Structure formats: structure tokens, C-alpha cells
Amino acid sequence: MKVLMWLNRGAEIPGGHRVQMERTAAALRDLGVAVEEHLGPVEPEGSWDVVHGFQLGPREVAAMRARGIPVVISTIYWGLSYTSSPGAGRLTARDALGRGRRGLRYLGASLRGREDLTRLSLQETADDLDRVRAWSMAEILLPNAEGEARHVRDDLGVLTDCVVVPNAIDVSLFAAGVDRPRPAGSVLCVGRVEPHKNQLGTIRALAGAPGLSLTVVGPAHPHHPGYLEECRRAAAQADNVTLLPAVEHSDLPALYARHRTHVLATWYETTGLVSLEAAAAGCTVVTTDRGHAREYLGDEARYCDPADPGSIRRAVDRALTDPPSTGLRHRIADRFSWAETAERTLTAYESVLARRGTRARDAHP
């Protein structure tokens, strides 16, 4: 089988979307799939059985379909709110507040003048319409969580078949230091430094906490240099916070193994790869209560409200006294490996070809 993985937007931004594409491609190659990776908006030339898109818009999907190539899309969709409803069809108070965020953006634009309001309205409407058009033309969508699939359907009305393909980590890489002793009170926060990841809120919540040290590690987001400077200033004012630049992926296991707890108090997470890595490495885990992390971590993590510094502090304090979860490590190893992700992805490809009556081995004699 020949597959093209195409990331057309955001390739310059380090993070989970790049990791997901690259690691899934590598695991598919282990299964005998010929995978080609392509970055950027320029339409690639070639012949493939399937195009697997990340961030593809309607123009790119239509172009592939015109060439007779079926398209599947990893949605990586956050939804119109910054949380997921615990019950189907029921709007919680937090959902209402999250969706109200959009209303506040429109209010701010209206106060600046009609031109700004019109521009914002058109941009957000265009973004949603692009998703609807692209995802409706795709053969199958591959969300990372059941909750994400619900949002695609309920927020956008897209009825394309979804196959949930969980995100994953290299379990063996991170399990190497699982039994290593860690200093009491040592807290780590790994991730791209940007407003969405809420490092500034985490620093402020934990600054000055007695007996606690926080290390924040990650690359700067190329579109948010000012946020990194804010984090640096906040860290400099706290005697228990260290801000470090990004490290190589291969160096992360040793970093996790030097800390007792990992915190990821973001405004939303579909998965939180660093939470999975930290748990596999023997850390206790604090993560956001907004999104779908609970589908991965269950009750074996502490959850916090990223808008509430007290909630972040309490969750971290409790996690520091928790023992590492052996059950969570086993679940990650069983369900969230790249091999498992590749198997599910390949099954989705095969279902697309079967639906079209195509066999991959006949497509390229």
C-alpha cells in the first residue's frame, strides 16, 4: 500500500501534530506500508492508494479526489468550546462559558469598530466552513478521542464516518527510568510555550510554594514570542521556578525521571502526549479538566481547572503525595503505543479501499 501523509499548515510549529504524523508514519512502515511525508501547501505529485491529511483544507481534498485518490483526515479538532460535555446533548455551565469566549471576541472586535468585527466574523465563519467542506469530502475521519468525534458531529454537523485512532508514545523509551528515585516536591511542565499551554498560569499558581520546585521546558511557539518573555519574567520573580529551552526528544526520558510530578494545565487537550510520556516514565500526572484527557488517563491522574490557580496548586500538591500508577503505565503500554495507532490507522485505510472496491496491491502493478 502506498500512502501520502500531508501536513499543509503549521509544519513550522513544533508539537503534537508533527509528532503524531511522523511517528504514525514510522509505525506504518514497520507494517509494510510505503509512506511518503509531505509538508506545505504545494500540491504534491505522485500516485498513492490513500492520502492521509493533517490540516488539509477543501481545496487540497478536492484536488486529491479529482485525481481519484481517497482522502482520510486526522481532525485534531478542539470544538467550539474549550471543554467536552460529559453527557451527550447536555450543555454544562463550563461549556456555556467556553462558547461564550467566542462572544467576547466579537464584543471586543465590535468595540474596535465595524471593520474589525466584520473581519473576525468572516474569518471564523470561513474557518468553520473550510472544516465542514474538507471533512465532508473525506472518506473517513480519524479523531483521537470519542469526545472529539462527538464535537465534529455536534458542532459542525459533519456526518462523515469516524474511526477513533488514539494518539500514542514510544512506551519503551520512557519506561527506562521508571524506578528512579525523584526529589520530593519536584514538578515538571513540558510543552511548547504558548498561551494555550498556560505555562504562565502554572508558574503563577506554583510560584513560592514551600517545598516545591517547578521546571518548565519547551520550545518557543514561533507565533507567540511575547508569551515566552512573560513566562521568563514570571519565572525570574519566583525563587522556585526554572525555565529551560527545548530538549531533544531522546533526552526527555531522563528529564521525566528526575521529577516526581508532571503538570499540564492547558486550556484544552485532546490527548496531552507529554502526560502519557510522564506517566510511562513513572511520574504522577496533573492535567487539565478541559478536553478528552480523561479518555486516556481515567481516574489515575489529578485534574485541574486551568483558569483557577488554586485548583492547579491543589492538584499538584495532591499528585506530589500520590504513588505513581502502575495501572496507568500498563494501560498506556497496552493501548497507546504507536504500533496500536498504526494498526488502527491501517484498518481505516483498508476499509476505504474495500469501500471503493480497490486492492492496494492492484493499484501499483
N, C-alpha and C positions, 0 to 999 in steps of 0.2 A: 504494500500500500504506500502511495506517495501522498504526503500531506504538506501543505504550506501553513505555517503559523505566522500570522501577520499582525504586528502591532503598529498601527499607523499614527497614533498620537500618544504623547507622553513618554516616548522612548528615552528622552534626556533626563527623566526624573527617576532616581533610584528608588526602589521599593518593591512591594509585594507583587505588583502586576508583572514586572520584569522577571522576578524570581519564579512566579507561577508559570510563565511561558517557557522560560529556559529549562527549568527542572522537569516540567512535564514533557518537553521535547526530548530531553536526555533519557527519561524513563521509557518513553515510547520507542526510542531507538533500541533500547535493550530488548523490546518485544519484537524487533524486526521491522518496525515501521521506518520508512525513509522520510525523515522530517527535515524540511528546509525552513529556516527562520528569516523573516524579512521585517525590517524596521523602516518606518517613514511613510509618507503619503503617496509616493510614486508607485503606480500600479506595477507589480512585478510581472515579468514574462516567464512563461513556463506552462507545464501541464501537470496537474495534480488530481488525485481522486477526490480530495476534500480540502477546502480552505478553512482553517480554524482561526477565527478573528478575535482580536483583543482591541476594543475601542473602534471597531470598524463602523463607518457611517453608511447611510443608504447608497451613496454613490459607489463605494467600494463593493458592497454586497451585490448591487445590481450589475456591476461590471463583471464579477465572477459568474453570476447566474447567466449573463448573456453569453459567456464562454462555455456554458454547460457544466460548470463546476459547483457542486453543492457547498453551502457555507454553514458552519456551526459557529456559535459565538459564546465566548465566556463573558457573561454580562458584567460582573463586578459592579453591581448596582446597589446604591445606598438607599434609595427610596426618597420619597418626598419629605419624610420626617427623619429625624435622627434617632429613631428607635423602631423596634418592631412590636406590633400588638401581640400580647400573649394569647388573645383569643381571636379567632377568625371573625371578622366583621364587627369587632368591638373597638371603639376608639377610646384609648385611655387618656388620662389628663396629660401625661407626658407626650403622647402622640399629638394632642392638640397644640401643646406648646411648641413642639418641634415643627409642626406645619405652620404655626404662627410666625416662625422665623422668616419664612418667605414673605409674609405680610409686612413684617417690619422692614425688610429690604425695600419693598415697594414704597412704604411710607417714607423712608429716608430718601429714596430717589425722587419722590413727589415733592419733598421739601426743597430739593436742589433745583427743581424745575421740570417742566413737562418733557424736555428733550431727554434728560436722564431717565425719567420714568418710562418713556417710550422705548428707549434703547434697552433698558433692563427687561421690560416686558417681552420685547421681541426676541431678545437673546435666550431667555429662559424658555419661552414657548418653542423657539427653534430647536433648542437642545432636546427638549422632550419629544418633539415631533420627529427629530432625527433618530432617536432611540426607537420610537414606535415603528417608523418606516423600516429601519435596518433590521430590527429584531423580528418584525412580522414577515420579512422576506427570507429570513434564515430558516434552515431545515430543522434545526434543534438548538435550544439554548442550554448552556451549561453553567447554571449558577452554583455558587459554593455552599449554599445552605438552603434548607427548606423555606426558611423565612424570606430569603432573598427571592426565591421563586414566587412566593405569595405576593411580594411587593411588585414584581414585574407584572403580574396579572392584575392586582387590585389597583395599583397606582396608575398604570399606563394602559390597561385593558389589552395587553398583548397576550394572545392565546396560543402562541407557538409552543409546541411540546418542550418541556423542560426535563433534563436529566441532571440531578444534583451530583456534582463531582466535587468532593471535599478538597480543600487545599491541604497541603502536606509539608513535611520537613524530612530531612535526612536523619532518621532516628539514630542510626548507629554513630553518626558524627557527634551528636550532642549527648549521648548516653555515656560517653567515655569517662567523664568526671563526676558521675552521679553521686558517688560515695565520698567525695572530697569534703573535709570539714570547712565550714564557712564562718567568717566572723559574725558575731551577734550584731544585729541591727544593720547589717549591710543590705542596701537596696539598690537595685539596678533598673534603669529605664533605657531600653534600646529602641531606636526607631528614627526615621527621617525627621529632622527638626522643622516643624511647620505648625501653623495654628491648629490644624485638625488633630494633630497628635497630642496637643495640650501639654507639652513639656513645661511651659511657663506656669500653668496651673498646678502641675505636680511639684515643681520647685517651690512655689509659694506655699503649698499645703504642707510640705515637709521641712521647710527651712527652719532651723533652730530646734528641731525636735530632739530632746535629750536622748543620748544613746543610739541615735540613728544617723547613718551616713547614706547619702544618695549620690549615685554616679549616673550621669546622663550621657549616653553615647549614641552618635548617629551622624549621618551626612546632612549637610545643609540642603534644604529644598531650593532649587535654583530660582524659583519664583518668589521666595519669601526671605530674602537676606535680612530684612529688618527684624524679623521674628527671632532669628538666631542672635542678633545683638541684644534684644530684650532678654533672652534667656541668659546670655553671658553676664549682663548687668545684675540680674536677679541672683545668679549663682555667686557672683563676686561679693554680694552683700550678705550671703549666708556662710557660716563657718563650717557647715556640714555637707555642702554640695560641691561636686566636681563635674565640670562639663568637658567632655572629651570629643575629639573628632571621630569620624567613622573608622572602623577597623575592618580588615579583610574578613570575609565570611568564615574562612578557616580558623580565624582567631577567636570567633565568638564562643565556642565551647569552653575555652579556658576562662573567658570573661564571666560567663554564667556560673562556672564552678567556683568563682571567688565571691559569690553573693548568695545571700540566703533567700531573698525575695525579689521578684521582678514585678514592676508596676507598669501598666499600660492604661492610663486614664484618658483615653481618647474620646472624642465626641461621637464616634461611631466605629464599630468594627464588624466586618463580615466574619472574619476569622481571627486575625491577630497572630500572624506566623511567629512573631517573637514570643508570644505567650506559650505556644506549643513548644518552641525550642527551649524556653526556660524550664518548663515543666519536665521535658525529656531529660534535661541536664540536672534535675534534682532541686530546682528552686520551687518555693511556694509562689503562687501566682495571684496577683491582683489585676483585674481587668475592668473595662467599662461595662456598665449595665445597659448600654445602648447599642443595639445591633443583634448579632446572632452568635456571639462568642459562647453563649451557654449551650448551643448545639454541640460544640466541641468539648467544652470543659466541664459541663454539668455542674454538679454541686461541689466539685473538688477544687474550686477557686473562690476567691473573695471578689465581690463585685462592688463597684463604687459609682457614684454619680459624679461625672466629670465637672459639673457646674458647682459642686459643693466641696470646698476644701476640707471641711470636717469629715465628709464621707470618705474622701481619699485617705486622709490621715487615719481614720478608724480602721478602714480596710487593710491598710498597710500594717498597722500595729497588730491586728489580729493575725495577719498572714505571717508576721515575724515569729509568732509563738506557735504556729501550726507546724506539724511534721510534714515533710514532703509526701506527696500522694503517690504511693506505689500503684494504686489502681488507675490513676490518671496516666501514669507513664505507660502502663500496659495497654490502655485504650488507645493512646497515641500511636504506639508501635503497631497495634493491630489494624487501626482504621485510617490513620492519617500519614501513611508513608507515600512516597512518590510512586512506588510500584503499584499501590492500590489506586492512586489517582490515574495512572496510565492505563490500568486495566479498565476502569470505568469510562475513561475517555475513548479508548479503542472500541469498547462496546457501543458507544454512541456513534462513532464513525461507521461501524459495521451496520448499525440499524439504518443509517442514512443511505448507505449503498444498497442494502436489501430493499428498502422502500422504493428506490429508483430502479431496482432490478439490475444493478451493476455489481460485478465482482471485481475487486481491485486487481486481481491477477490477470483479468482480461483487458483491463483498461490500458495496460502498457506492455504489449507483446514483446 
